[in-house]
Amino acid sequence: MLRLTARCVLQSMGSKVPSFSLYGEQAVPVAETDSLHIEDIQSRSRKYLWRIGTHRHTVLCQCVLVTAGPVTVVLEESQSSFNGPAVMIIPAGTIHSFRFRPETQGFVLTVNLQRLLSIASGAFQAPIEALFEVPRAIDLELKSSLAARASQQLECLLHEFRQPEMGMEPIRCWLACCVLWTVALGSAAALPETHSGPDLERLRQFRALMESHYADHWPVQRYAHQLGLSETSLNRLCRRLTGSTGFDLVQQRLALEARRRLMYLPSSVHGIASELGFKDSAYFCRFFRRHSGISPKGFRRRHAGG
C-alpha cells in the first residue's frame, strides 16, 4: 500500500483548504512516502458520494483520466465539465475539487514527480516535467486513440500495483513514466526541444526556492546567487525552459497565491496584501489588476460561493 505524506491543514491558508496525500488520508512521516499510487475513480469517490471536496497535495502530482461518464473539475479558479474521455493534470500545490457521477469510470494516478523523474531517462524527463508545468483539463473527445492508449497503460499499471511481490516499484515507476509521457506528447504539452538534465534540475531548484520565498519579494539576483548562477544565466535558463524570465515566474507565483487567498480566506484585501509582503495595499491592488485583469475585490465577488 502507498504511504504518502498528508498534512491535516494547509499551513499557509489556515484551516480553509485541507492538504492530503490521497484524499481524506491520515498523515505519515515524509521519509515513508512511496513514489506512486494508482486507483480507479470509483473506489474513492463512491465513499464520498461522488464529490471530492476542495483540497490540495503539497508534494504530490496527479493525472486523472476519465474514460467514460461525466466529471466537473475545479483547478484553482477555473471550472470545466466533460463527458469522458478527458484528462486532468494536477501539479503539486494546485487547489482542486471533483464532482463525479455513479457511472463515471477512470483512473487516478498520484506520483511523487521528483522521485519518479529520478529513474526516468532524459527522453522521458522533459515532456513529463512540461506536462506538470500548469494545471490543465483536457477534453479527449477528438483524441480517442490517446484516451484508449492511456487507459490501457493505466490498466496495466493498476494490475502491477496490486501485485503483492516485493521489488516491483521500478516496474511500476517505468509504467507510470510511459503513461505520463504518452499523455504529454498526445496533448501537446511536451517541451518543444530536448533540454539537459542539469538545466531541468536547476529549474526545479529555482522553483523550490521560489515556493519558500516568493512572499519575501527576493530579487532575481538573490535567487541566482543561491543557485550559484548569475542573474543573466538564471533568466536565460527560465526563458529557454518556460518562455518566461525568472522575475516573471516569481510574479506569477505571487499572483497565484493572491488569487487563492482571495477565494478561500476571509481576510481583508489589506490583510492579504500584508501577508504576501506588500507594505502598501494600493500597490498590491495595482499588482493584482496587472496580473489578473481585475481588482482584488472584483475577483472575490466573481468567485464568491465557488
Secondary structure, 3 states (H helix, E strand, C coil): CCCCCCECCCHHHCCCCCECCCCCCCCCCHHHCCCEEEEEHHHHHCCCCCEEEEEECCCCEEEEEEEECEEEEEECCEEEEEECCEEEEECCCCCEEEEECCCCEEEEEEECHHHHHCCCCHHHHHHHHHHCCCCEEEECCCCHHHHHHHHHHHHHHHHHHCCCCCCCHHHHHHHHHHHHHHHHHHCCCCCCCCCCHHHHHHHHHHHHHHHHHHHHCCCHHHHHHHHCCCHHHHHHHHHHHHCCCHHHHHHHHHHHHHHHHHHHCCCCHHHHHHHCCCCCHHHHHHHHHHHHCCCHHHHHHHCCCC
